[in-house]
Amino acid sequence: MADPSKNPIADLSETQQLELSKFIETEQQKVKLQQAIHQFTATCWPKCVGTIGNKFDKSEEQCLQNCVERFLDCNFHIIKSLESTRK
């Protein structure tokens, strides 16, 4: 049984620690992307999509595109505002 008080990361070489750090960062970025997709879906789907078919019609496609773009614009604006407030 492993000693729970011992840090297993400390036993890794510097290269292994760097690789682990990069792996964790990549996985965190994947999680953030998945969360954004879920937010887009929760926000934009009910507004834009009527009935589910084999493909979106032109108005649904345009609505989804506009909705996601506005969603991103709002988030970028909020981030910039928070950054300027923090400085």
JOKARA-V401338 format. One record per helix or strand of 3 or more residues. SS is the DSSP state (alpha for helix, beta for strand). FROM is the first residue (numbers start at 1). LEN is the number of residues. If there is no record, write none. Layout:
BEGIN
[[SS;FROM;LEN] [SS;FROM;LEN]]
END
This chain:
BEGIN
[[alpha;8;4] [alpha;14;35] [alpha;58;29]]
END
